[in-house]
Amino acid sequence: LSMLVGIYGSKDLFVNEYRIMLADKLLGNTDFNTDKEVHNLELLKLRFGEASMRQCEVMIKDIDDSKRIHTNIHSTLESNPKQSEPPVVDAAIVSHIFWPALTSIPIKNHPRIQSKLDQFSIEYAKLKNPRRLVWMKQLGTVELEVEAYEEDDDGNIVSHVKEVSCTPAHATLLAHFEDKGEWTSDELANSTEMPGDMVRKRMGFWVNQRVVETTRSGEDTVYSLISVSEADANNDQSFQHDDEDQEQAVSIGAHEEEEMKVYESYIFGMLSNLGQLPLERIHSMLKTFVAGSDHKYDKTPQQLAIFLQQLCKEEKLEFSPDGLYTILKKRS
C-alpha cells in the first residue's frame, strides 16, 4: 500500500482512484452485497483516516440503504390488490455529491419501461418525502426473455426463448418492436432521443442475438423482427459491432481524464524516486504497477511515447538526447 501511494505521488490521488473503482463496483453489484467493500474500507480508514474515506463511506451506505428501500417498496406494491404484476425495479439510490461524475446520456425510455420507473418513484416519494428520484436512465442492467432464431445441432433454424442481460438503452429500443415489427434507425432515434450512431450500435446487439435483422432503405437502416424463414434466408448476415454493450457507470470523459492523471502520477512517482528513466523502463513499470488498478495500463510503447511527449510540451518532463525522461525543474 505504501508503494502504491508513493507511485501515485499523493494520498489524495490514491483515494480518488479508489473512489472511482468503488463506484463502478457498487453500481455493478446487483445483489447489493457490500460486505467485502466495508471490510476494505475499514482497512483503508486505518491507513488514511476516517476523514479521507468519508465519501467512500457514504457511497457504501447509499447501497445499503438502497437495499432496504427497494425491499420496502416491493413489499408495499405486492400487498396492493390493484397491482397485477410483481415489481421488477431495483434501484441504487445515490447521494450524487459524494459520488464521481456518472455517465449522462439522454435517453427517452419506452412508455412501458418508464411506467415501471414512475411507479417506483411514486412509492419512494411517499416513503422519503420530500425527496424525489432523478433516474440515470442509461445506467443499470435489464433482464429480458427474448425470442431468437439460431441453428440447432442439425443445422436447422429454430426459434427459442432465451434470457438476455442488457443495458436500459438496449431494452428500450427492443420494446418498440412490441408496438410494430419494423423501424428505421431514424425513427428509433427520434422516439428514444438517442443519437443516431448510438441507436445503430445498440441495435447491432439485437442483430447479433438473432432477434432482429437489418435491411437498407436508401441511406437509412431498417430493423425488423426475424421470422423463421427470414432467419434461414439471412443466416449469413454479418456480425454487427456493439462496442458499448456494457455501460460504464463513471462518466467516460471524466474517467479518461482521471486515467491520464493516474498514469501521470505513476510516472512522476517513478521519476521522483529513480531520477531518470528510458521509455522501455517506464512502460515496463506501468504494466507492473497499474495491473491491479481500476485503470488498467493497456497502452503500447508508441502510445506511451506520445503521452510522454505531451508532458514534455506541457513542460512537466524533459527528454534528454540519450533517451531518458526526467522531471523538468522549473527555473525560479
ZIRAQUI-V719082 format. One record per residue. N is the residue number from 0. RES is the residue in one letter. PHI is phi as a letter, one per 20 degrees, with the letter a starting at -180 (999 if undefined). PSI is psi in radians with two decimals (none if undefined). D_FIRST is the distance of its C-alpha to the first C-alpha in whole Angstrom. Layout:
n=<N N>
res=<RES RES>
phi=<PHI PHI>
psi=<PSI PSI>
d_first=<D_FIRST D_FIRST>
//
This chain:
n=<0 1 2 3 4 5 6 7 8 9 10 11 12 13 14 15 16 17 18 19 20 21 22 23 24 25 26 27 28 29 30 31 32 33 34 35 36 37 38 39 40 41 42 43 44 45 46 47 48 49 50 51 52 53 54 55 56 57 58 59 60 61 62 63 64 65 66 67 68 69 70 71 72 73 74 75 76 77 78 79 80 81 82 83 84 85 86 87 88 89 90 91 92 93 94 95 96 97 98 99 100 101 102 103 104 105 106 107 108 109 110 111 112 113 114 115 116 117 118 119 120 121 122 123 124 125 126 127 128 129 130 131 132 133 134 135 136 137 138 139 140 141 142 143 144 145 146 147 148 149 150 151 152 153 154 155 156 157 158 159 160 161 162 163 164 165 166 167 168 169 170 171 172 173 174 175 176 177 178 179 180 181 182 183 184 185 186 187 188 189 190 191 192 193 194 195 196 197 198 199 200 201 202 203 204 205 206 207 208 209 210 211 212 213 214 215 216 217 218 219 220 221 222 223 224 225 226 227 228 229 230 231 232 233 234 235 236 237 238 239 240 241 242 243 244 245 246 247 248 249 250 251 252 253 254 255 256 257 258 259 260 261 262 263 264 265 266 267 268 269 270 271 272 273 274 275 276 277 278 279 280 281 282 283 284 285 286 287 288 289 290 291 292 293 294 295 296 297 298 299 300 301 302 303 304 305 306 307 308 309 310 311 312 313 314 315 316 317 318 319 320 321 322 323 324 325 326 327 328 329 330 331>
res=<L S M L V G I Y G S K D L F V N E Y R I M L A D K L L G N T D F N T D K E V H N L E L L K L R F G E A S M R Q C E V M I K D I D D S K R I H T N I H S T L E S N P K Q S E P P V V D A A I V S H I F W P A L T S I P I K N H P R I Q S K L D Q F S I E Y A K L K N P R R L V W M K Q L G T V E L E V E A Y E E D D D G N I V S H V K E V S C T P A H A T L L A H F E D K G E W T S D E L A N S T E M P G D M V R K R M G F W V N Q R V V E T T R S G E D T V Y S L I S V S E A D A N N D Q S F Q H D D E D Q E Q A V S I G A H E E E E M K V Y E S Y I F G M L S N L G Q L P L E R I H S M L K T F V A G S D H K Y D K T P Q Q L A I F L Q Q L C K E E K L E F S P D G L Y T I L K K R S>
phi=<999 f f f f f f f n b f f f f f f f f f f f f g f f f f e e f e m e d g f f f f f f f f f f f e d n f f f d g f f f f f f f g f f f f f f f f f f f f f f f f e e f e e e c f f c e d c e d d e g f e d f f e g c c f b d f f g f f f f f f f f f f f f f f f f c g e f c e d f e f e d p c d e c d c e c c c f e f e n e e c e b e c e c e b e g f f f f f f g f f f e b e b c e f f f f f f f e m e f g f f f f f f f g f f f f e m e c c d c d c m e d d d d b f e d f f f f f f d f e g f f d e c e c f c f e f f g f f f f f f f f f f f g f f f f f f f f f e d n b b e g f f f g f f f f f e e f e e f e f f c e e g f f f f f f f f f f f f e l d c c d e g e n d d c f f e f e e>
psi=<-0.75 -0.65 -0.73 -0.75 -0.69 -0.69 -0.71 -0.47 -0.38 2.73 -0.68 -0.72 -0.71 -0.81 -0.68 -0.67 -0.73 -0.67 -0.71 -0.78 -0.74 -0.68 -0.81 -0.69 -0.80 -0.74 -0.31 0.01 1.66 -0.25 0.02 0.47 2.06 0.23 -0.79 -0.73 -0.64 -0.75 -0.82 -0.69 -0.71 -0.67 -0.72 -0.58 -0.59 -0.59 -0.69 -0.19 2.68 -0.60 -0.71 -0.51 0.24 -0.78 -0.74 -0.64 -0.72 -0.68 -0.79 -0.71 -0.65 -0.75 -0.72 -0.75 -0.64 -0.71 -0.76 -0.70 -0.83 -0.45 -0.73 -0.79 -0.71 -0.74 -0.72 -0.79 -0.68 -0.49 -0.10 2.03 -0.36 -0.16 1.92 -0.43 2.60 2.57 2.46 -0.05 2.17 2.38 2.36 1.97 1.99 2.60 1.69 -0.47 -0.28 -0.11 2.73 2.87 2.19 2.70 2.33 1.82 2.26 2.20 2.33 1.93 2.67 2.51 -0.63 -0.61 -0.76 -0.58 -0.60 -0.70 -0.72 -0.68 -0.76 -0.74 -0.70 -0.80 -0.63 -0.74 -0.64 -0.66 -0.63 0.49 2.33 0.29 2.60 2.68 2.44 1.96 2.33 1.51 -0.37 -0.15 2.64 -3.10 2.36 2.27 2.11 2.65 2.13 2.67 2.12 2.81 2.01 2.90 2.44 -3.00 -0.41 0.06 0.12 2.53 2.10 2.68 2.42 2.73 2.29 2.73 2.38 2.35 2.26 3.10 2.86 -0.58 -0.78 -0.76 -0.74 -0.55 -0.82 -0.58 -0.49 -0.42 -0.09 -0.35 -0.75 2.73 -0.07 2.30 2.52 2.82 -0.60 -0.69 -0.73 -0.68 -0.73 -0.68 -0.62 -0.18 0.48 2.65 2.60 -0.73 -0.54 -0.70 -0.81 -0.68 -0.78 -0.68 -0.42 -0.55 -0.77 -0.50 -0.77 -0.52 -0.01 0.62 -0.69 2.85 2.88 2.56 2.95 2.47 1.63 -2.18 -0.03 2.73 2.35 2.27 2.38 2.65 2.50 2.41 3.02 -0.79 -0.69 -0.65 -0.68 -0.70 -0.48 0.53 -0.44 0.25 2.34 2.62 2.34 2.36 2.27 1.59 0.09 0.70 -0.17 1.89 2.46 2.37 -0.80 2.38 2.30 -0.79 -0.80 -0.63 -0.73 -0.69 -0.77 -0.64 -0.78 -0.66 -0.66 -0.84 -0.74 -0.71 -0.64 -0.83 -0.76 -0.62 -0.74 -0.87 -0.53 -0.65 -0.59 -0.11 -1.28 2.52 2.59 2.92 -0.80 -0.67 -0.70 -0.78 -0.80 -0.74 -0.62 -0.73 -0.60 -0.85 -0.44 0.02 -0.64 0.10 2.76 -0.53 1.30 2.35 2.02 0.47 2.69 2.84 -0.60 -0.73 -0.69 -0.72 -0.71 -0.73 -0.72 -0.65 -0.64 -0.71 -0.59 -0.71 -0.57 0.09 0.67 -0.58 2.89 2.61 2.12 2.79 -0.42 0.22 0.41 2.47 2.39 2.80 2.26 2.14 2.08 2.35 2.26 none>
d_first=<0 4 5 5 6 9 10 11 12 12 11 14 13 10 12 15 13 12 15 17 16 17 20 21 20 22 25 25 25 29 29 27 25 22 21 18 17 18 16 12 13 14 11 9 13 12 9 11 14 17 18 15 15 19 20 18 19 23 22 21 25 27 26 27 30 31 32 34 36 37 38 40 41 42 44 46 47 48 50 52 55 55 52 53 50 47 44 41 39 35 34 30 31 28 29 28 27 24 23 23 26 27 30 33 36 40 41 44 44 47 49 48 45 45 47 45 42 45 46 42 42 45 44 41 43 45 42 40 43 43 40 40 38 37 37 34 37 35 32 32 33 37 38 42 45 46 50 49 51 50 51 52 52 56 55 57 55 55 53 51 48 45 42 39 36 36 35 38 39 40 42 44 45 46 48 50 52 53 55 57 56 56 54 53 50 51 53 49 48 50 50 46 45 43 43 45 43 40 43 44 40 40 44 43 41 44 46 43 44 48 48 50 51 52 55 56 58 59 56 54 52 54 52 54 53 54 57 58 60 58 55 57 58 55 53 52 51 48 44 43 40 38 34 33 34 31 30 27 26 24 27 27 28 25 23 24 23 20 19 21 19 16 17 18 15 14 17 17 14 15 19 18 16 19 22 24 23 26 25 25 22 20 21 20 16 16 17 14 11 13 14 12 12 15 17 17 18 22 24 26 27 30 28 25 28 29 26 26 30 29 27 29 32 30 30 26 26 29 30 32 35 33 31 28 26 25 24 27 28 30 34 35>
//
